[in-house]
Amino acid sequence: MSAFLRVTAVVLLSVGADTARAHSPIEGIDGFYGGLLHPILVPAHALGLLALGLFIGQQDSRHRRGAAAMFAVALAGEILLVDAAALGALVAIARPPPRPIGWLAAAVTGATIGLDSPPQVISMALGTITLIGTGLGACITLAIVVEVTSYLRRDWQQLGMRILGSWIAASAMLALAVRWAR
């Protein structure tokens, strides 16, 4: 793995939110940069991106670009947690489905993150800039997870990915249960 990817992964993984703020602006960060950080600071988005990145990273190298491209296209569009649960389960069972299923999963994740990211701003221009940042942040996050996952080929690493997939599925199901219980 290149040094750039390692540094980028460490920086992205070390960013954390103090409080759970689903769609409010990050204190002191607005516009493009607020949108850029949005996908990794909103738990449902981060789970969806992590699950999709692990899933795509497990696929044959010929199919990774198509799924990532489908995600980027669909990003322009409470399915996200269901999607994260399903993808986490697919990662846990480690059985690659047919290519169209992977592309559909990428499209659903991209569309739901895009639709679940309306900026709470007054100006249309600032809202557009924030959404561009959100889309770029989501694509960068996904690319990093896919790239890192594609290097994990040892048996113990594969097992770790499967365990992570099962945790993602369980976390998403718990979040859904809490939302539906209200």
TORDRENNU-772599 format. One record per residue (C-alpha): x, y, z. Coordinates in steps of 0.25 Angstrom, whole numbers, plus 5000, padded with zeros to 4 digits. Example, Ala and Ser with C-alpha at 12.3 -4.5 7.8 and 13.67 -1.06 7.14 Angstrom:
2
504949825031/505549965029/
***
This chain:
182
500050005000/500550144996/501050245007/499950335002/498850235005/499350205018/499450345023/498050375017/497450255024/498050305037/497550445036/496150405032/496150295043/496650395054/495550495051/494350485061/493150565065/492950605080/491450595079/490450525070/490050635060/489350565049/489150685039/489550805047/490750885042/492050845049/492350955058/493351055051/493350975038/492351015027/492150995013/493050905005/493950865016/492750835025/492150745013/493450685011/493550635026/492050605026/492050455021/493050415032/492450485043/490950435041/490950295047/489950235037/490750295025/492050245031/491550105033/490950105019/492250145013/493050055021/492149935017/492149975003/493649995002/493949855009/492949794999/493549854987/494949824992/494649674993/494149674978/495049634966/495949754962/495149764948/493849794956/494349894966/494350014957/492949994951/492349984965/493150104970/492650184958/491250144960/491350194974/491850324970/490750344959/489650304969/490250394980/489450504973/488250434978/486350215023/486950115012/488450145016/488350065029/487649945022/488749955011/489849955021/489249835028/489149755015/490549795011/491049765024/490449625024/490949605010/492349635015/492249545026/491849425018/492949455008/492249404995/492249504984/490949524977/490749544962/491349674957/489949744955/489649724970/490949794974/490649914965/489249914970/489749924984/490750034980/489550114974/488650094986/489750134996/490150254987/488750304985/488350285000/489550365005/489250474994/487750484998/488150475013/489050595012/488250725011/489050835016/488350925026/488751065020/487951185015/488751205002/488551114990/490051144986/490551095000/489650974999/490150934986/491650954990/491350875003/490750754995/491950754985/492850744997/491950635003/492050554990/493550574989/493750535003/492850405001/493650374988/494950394995/494550315007/494050194998/495250194990/496150185002/495350075008/495349994995/496850014993/497149965007/496249855006/496849804993/498149784999/497649695011/497749555005/498349475016/497349375023/497449455037/497149585029/495949525022/495449475035/495549615041/494749675029/493649565031/493649605046/493549755043/492449725033/491649655043/491849765053/491349865042/490149785040/489849775055/490049925057/489149965045/488049865050/488149925064/488050065059/486850025051/486249955063/486450085071/485850175060/484650085058/484350075073/484150225074/
***
